[in-house]
Amino acid sequence: MNDLLTLPNVASIVSGKPYATETTSLVIDPSLDNPVARLSHADDTIVERAVEAASAAFKTWRDVTPAQRARCLMRFRDIVDRNRQELAAVIVREHGKPTADAMGSIDRGLEVVEFAMGAPHLLKGENSDHVGTGVATRSSRRPLGVCAGVVPFNYPAMIPMWMFPMALACGNTFILKPSEKTPSAANMIAQMLAEAGVPEGVFSVLHGGREVAEALISHPDVAAVSFVGSSAVAKSVYQTATRHGKRVQALGGAKNHAIVMPDADMKSTVDAILSGAFNSAGQRCMAISVLVTVAQAHDQLMPALVEAASHLKLAAGKRADCFVPPVNSADQYQRILQHIDNGIEEGASLRLDGRQGSETSKGFFIGPVIFDDVTPAMSIYQQEIFGPVLVVMQVDDLDEAIELSNNHALGNGAVIFTSSGKSANTFERDILCGMPGVNVPVPSPVAYHSFGGTKQSLYGDLAVHGPDGINFYTRRQVLTTRWP
């Protein structure tokens, strides 16, 4: 175990300076259950200092031209690209995910940076000449002010990069509140933005727990809040922030259904489900967590799926052969084990039991778990587990499969595996979710489209990045002129 006295300190960053307090917690490497850093939690004074700095910086940053703001993001993109190995290593150490997944998440984050670099075009308004005698009307986009982002542990670089590049490109300032489980990537991002030339106060990082998030969400000088996390918390964030007059995008949980038709290519479907359900230990909001087999697809698919899943490598994320990493924390580990126990008690058939763990007794390892004969009333179907647990359900036809997915409270993503264009078209037309996919394991859209679900997976009218991101971080102003 690391010497607690020599652990590196991770402190909040405001106007380029670190701010620490005596209230701390340990950051744990989930592959070893060992502390790797000590996190200093911001107090009310530090929160107030960050908001004041962001408010002051907004007065000048909003007047920086979109082209100049875009050039800052261009430099930031190059700095991240040069340092991606170091950033990925920090993510792997604190999250536990495979290095390849960490690197891929950085790439996905940079896609949003690259989209935001188009700010001079994206922020253009509209013009209507001669709407009346001598009268013209034009619209423009104005920044909101101080914006805040509250993000989860599972993508400590990518999810912030869904938010702050869009906010900064639009002329806002931004305060990031990372998860206390994976805090160090945020500080690296702050340093990179400073190196790219982003002025002091434009981007700050506040570390801590729920109290820091609540202080930002209710602060009178914060104009907008972006959130990603569980649906229960997303709903609370949305209600609290809107009650305080703020613009809010709050992305919640997921229970993504994968529908497998009898005509699907079963070999590629097995590979896709393994990746969608068990890579990164299922700790992503676009993971496949429900497998819906239609008619004889169940007997065609299940033996090969269970056999392949039983051979997936369970290991620390830094190992090149890792497929299923540890889950992120002791609390999450115990919660997933409780879900598995609940599934057994409710009568589901445990086809693959990954509770045996890894080759070592250290760390929070759970291997692939597959439940069959699951019904809609079971808690393992109703609740988001956020772990390497796949529940399998059987239906007679595609309409029943779509209805099953549509009736679930969560509507982030859903996919269908089929060789039939007719089935794919029916699925696309009738499925009720924000991000459907055909023959892909993770239907996560590219940065120039928006990311967000429906039902209890998204609270607010606008999703993240893409066109919705521009709309969220700006307010429309429509000017009517006449010169007599």
N, C-alpha and C positions, 0 to 999 in steps of 0.2 A: 504494500500500500504506500502511496505517496506520502511524504512528510507533510502534514497539514500546515506546518509553519512556513514551508517553502513554496506553497502553491501560488501560481500567478494570480493576481487580482484583476478582476474584470469590473470596471467602473463605468458609470454613465458618462457620456460625452456631450458637452454643451459648449458651443462656440469654440470647438477644437480642444477643449480642456477636459481632463477627467475629473469627475466629482464622486467621491466615495463617502460612505457612512459606516457606522459601526454595525448596522443591520446587514448580515450576510447570510448566504446559503452556499452549499457546495454544488458544483457542477460535476456530474458523474459520468464516467465512461461506462456505457451499458454493457460492453463486452466483457468487462472485468469487475464491475461493481466497485470501481475505485474512483476517488475524487481526482479531478484533473485541474480544477480551478476553483477560486473562491469568488462568488458574485456579490457585489455591493449593491444593495437595494436603495433606490432613490427615495428621498423623503419629500415632504411637501415643499420645502424650500427649493430643492433641486428641480422639481417639476415646474414650480413657478418661474425659476430662472430660465428654464428651457423655453417655456411659452413666451416669456418676455423677450428673449433673444430672437425667437422665430418671428414674433410680431414686429420687432424693430427691423429685422432683416427683410421682411416682406415689403417694406416701404421702398426699398431700393431694388430688390430682386424682381419685383413685378415690372419695373421699368427697364430691365435688361431686355434687349431685343430677343425674340424667339430664336433667331439664328445664333446669337451668342450663347443662349442657354443650351441650344442643341450642340454647340461645339464643346461645352463642358461635358455633356453626356458622351460625346464622341471620345474625348480623352479618357473619361471614366471607363468606357467600354474597353479601350486598349489596355488600361491598367489592370482591369479585372482579368482580361485574357492573358496577360503576362504572368499574373500571380494565381492562376486558376488551380495549380497543384497545391499551393499552400492553403488556399481557401477551402478546397475540397478536403484536405487533411484535417482541418479544424472541424468541418461538418461531420466527417467520419468519426472523429474522436468523441464528439459530444452527442451526436445522434445515434451512431452505430451502424448506419446504412452502408452498403457496399460503395467502394470508391467509384465504380462506374456510374452508379446512380447519382452520387454527389456531383460528379463531373457533368452528367447529363442535365441535372437541375440547374447548374450554373449556365449551361448553354441556353436552357429555356428562359432563364432570367434575362440573359443578354439579348434574346430575341425582342423582349419588351423594351429594353434600352434602345435597341436599333429602331424599333417602331417609333419610340418617343423622339428620336433624333430627327424625325420628320416634322417637328413642331412648326416650322415656318409655313408648311402646307396645311397641316392638320388644324391650325388655329385660324385659318382664313374664314372671313365672314361672307355674307351675301349682300348683294346690292340690287335694288329695284329703282330704276330711274323713271321719273315722270309718272308717279302714282297719282298725282293731281297736278293741277296747273302750277308749274314751278316747284313742285314738291318731289323730293326723293327720299327713299328709306334704305337704310343699310343696317345690317346686324354685325355684331362683333362678339368675341368671347373674352371675358374678363376672369382673372383668377379669383379664387375664393378668399385666400388668406392663409392662416395656419391650419395645416391638415395633420391628422394623426393616423398612424397605422398600428394595429395590435395584431400580432401574428403568432401562429402556433410553432411547436417544436419541429414539425416534420420536414419543413423546407426552409431552413433559416437564412438562405440567400435568395432562393427563387421567389418565394412569396413576397418578401419586401420589394424585390425588383418588379413585381407585378404592380406595385403601388407608387413608390417614390419617384421613379423616372417620369411617370405620367404627371404626377403632381408638380415636380420641378419644371418640366418642360412647359407646363401651362402657366408658370409664374408664381406658384405657391411655395411656401416653405413647409417643411415636413419634420415631424417628430415620430421616431420609430420606437415602439415598445416591443422588444423581442420576448420570446419565451425564456423563462429563467433556466430552462433545461438546456438550451442551445444558444447561449448569448454571444459567443465570441465572434461569429461571422458578422454580426451587426457592427461591431467595433472596427473590424477590418474594412467593411464597406464605408464607414464614416471616414476612415483614414484615406481610402482611395478617392472618395469624393473631394476631400480637401486637396489631395495631390492634383486632382483634375481641375482645380481652380474654383470650386463652388465656395462662395464666401461664407465666413463664419456666421452661424446662426441659421443658415438656410436649411441645414440638416443636423438633427441632434438625435441621440440615442438615450433613452431612459430605461434602466434596468429595474426589475423588481417583480412583484406578484400582482395580484388582483387589485390591490389598493392603488398602484400606479396607473393601471389601465382605467380604473374608475375615475381617478382624478383628471385624466385627459378627456375622457368621454363627457364629463360634466363641466369642464372648464369653459367659462363664458367666452374666452378668446380663441377657442378652437372651433373652426368653421365646419370641418368635415371629418368623419371618422370612417376608416376602412378596417374591416375585421375579417379574419378567417379563423374558424374553430368549430366547436360543437354547435348543434342547432339550438340547444337550450341557452347557451351563452350568447349566440348570435341574436336570438330573439330578445334577450335582456339588453344587449348592447343597442339594438335597434330602438327598443322602446325608451331606454334612458336617453340616448343621444337625440332622438327626435323630440322628446319632451323638452330638451334644452335647446331646441331650434336648430339642430345641426343636420346637414346632409349626411346620409349613412348608406354604405354598402356593407352588408354583413353576410358573409358566406358561411353556411352551416354544414352539417354532417351529410353523410351519403350512405346509401345502401344500394349500390349499383348492381343491376340485374344483367346477367348475360344469358340470352336466349339461344339455345342450340337446336337447330332444325335437323331433321333426319338426313337432309341432303347436304349438310355441311361437310367440308373436308376434315375428317376427324383428327388426322395427325397434326395439321396446322392449328386446329382448334384446341387440342390438348396443350400445345406449346404456348398458345396465346393465353389460355386460362392460367397456366402455371405462372406466367409472367404477371398477368393482371392481378392474381389473387395473393401470391406469396412473395414476390420480389419486394424488397424493402419491408418485409414482414407484414405486408398489408397496411402499412401506416401511411396511407395517402387517400385523399378524398376521392380519387378516381379509381381506386382499387375495385376489382370484381369481388363482391362479397356474397352474391346470390347467383347460383347457377340454375337456370330453368331449362330442363330438358323436355322436348316436345316429342310425344309418342315414343317410337322405338329408338330415338336418339339416346335415351338413357342407357340402354343395354349396349349400344354401340360405343358409347363414350366412357362410361364409368370405369371399367376394368383398366383401360390404358391410363386414364387420368390418375387413379389411385396408385397404380404401379409407378408412374413417372414421378408423382409428388413424393413418394416414399424415398426416392433417391436424391432429392434436392439437397445440396450442401448447406448445412447449418453451421455458420462460422462468423467470426468477427469480420466487420465490414472491410478492414484493411487487407484481408486476405484475398488474393486474386480469384480464388475458387469459391468465394462466398456467393450464395444465391439468396438464402434466408438469413438475415442478420438478427441480432437480438432486438427485442422490443426496447423502448427507450428508457423505461424507469421501473423501479420496483412496484410502484402503485399500479402502473399499467399492466405489468406482469401478473399481479394478483387479480386484477379485474378481469383479464382475459381468461385466467384459469377458472374464475367463478362463472364466467359465461359458458365455458365448456362443461362444467359441472351441471349448470342449469339445463343445457341442451340434453345431457344424458337423463336427467331427472324428468324432463318433459317428454321423453320417449323417442327422440331422434336417434337414428342409427349411426354410431361412430365408426365410419369406414376407415379413417386414418387418424391415429392418435399421436400428435407431435409433442406431447408433454414430457417425453423422456429427456428432452433437452439436448445439449451438445456433448462433445467429447470431454468438456471440462465442467466442473461443478460451479465455476464462476460465471457471472453475467446473467442477463435476463433472457435466456434462450427458450423459445417455444418453436417447435417444428411445425410443418404444415398439418392442419387439422381439417378433416372433411366429414361433415355430417350429411347423411342421406335421410330420406323419408321425413323431411321437414315440412311443417304445416304453417299457414299464415298466423296462427294463434301463438306460436312459440316465441319466447323472448329472443332467442338467437336469430330469429328472422326479423322481428320488429325493431331491435336495437342495433345501433352502430357499434360494432365490436372493436374496430380499428386494430386488428391483429391478423395473424396468418390463419384465419378461420373461414372456411368456405362452406356455405349451406346449400344443399341441393334439393330441388323441388321438381316434381313430375307433373306435367299437364298433358292434355290430349291434343290441343291444337294451338296455333299461333295466336288466335284471338284471346284464348284463355291466358296465355303467357303475357300478352300485352296488358290485359286487364289486371293481372296479378301485380305487375310492376307499377301500373298507374294507380292502384289502390294503396300503395305504400305511402307513408307520410313524407318520405324523402324523395327528391327528384333531381339529383345531381346529374348522373349519367346513366346510360343503358346501352347495351350492344346486342347485335344479333349476328350469329354465325350461320351462313346459308350460302348455297350456290344459286338460289332462285332470286331473280330480279323482282318478281312479283312479291315474294315474302319481304324482301328488303324495302320495297316501296310501301307496302302495308305498314311495316314497322315504323318507317320514317314518318308516315302520315299520322299514325294513331298513338305513338308513344308519347307520354307526358313526362318529359325531362328536359333539362337545359342543353345537354350535350350527348346526343345519341351517336352511335357508331355502327358501322357494318364491317364485320370481319377484322376488327382491330381490338386489341385488349384494353387499351386506354384511350378513349376518344377525347383527349385533351386538345383543344384548338390551338393553332399557332397564334402568335402575339397580335397579328393584325385582325384577328377576330376576338370577340370578347368571351371571357370564361365565367360561367355562372349557371346555377341550376334553377329549379322551380320548387314550388310548394315550400316545405320547411328547410330546404337547402339554400335558399336565398331570401334574405329580408332586405327590402329596398327595391327600387325600380331599375337600378343600373348595376351591371356586373363589372368585373375588373378587366383592365387593359383593353386594347382595341378601341373601337369607336365609343363604347360605353365609358371607357376610361377618360377619354377627352371630354365627353359630356358631363361626367361626374365631377371632374376637377375644374370646371369652368361654369360661369353663369352667363346666360345670353343677355345681351343688351341690344335693343333695337332703337336706332336713332332716326328721327324724321326731321328733315330740314327743308327750309324754304328761304330763299334770299330775294326779297321783294326789290 
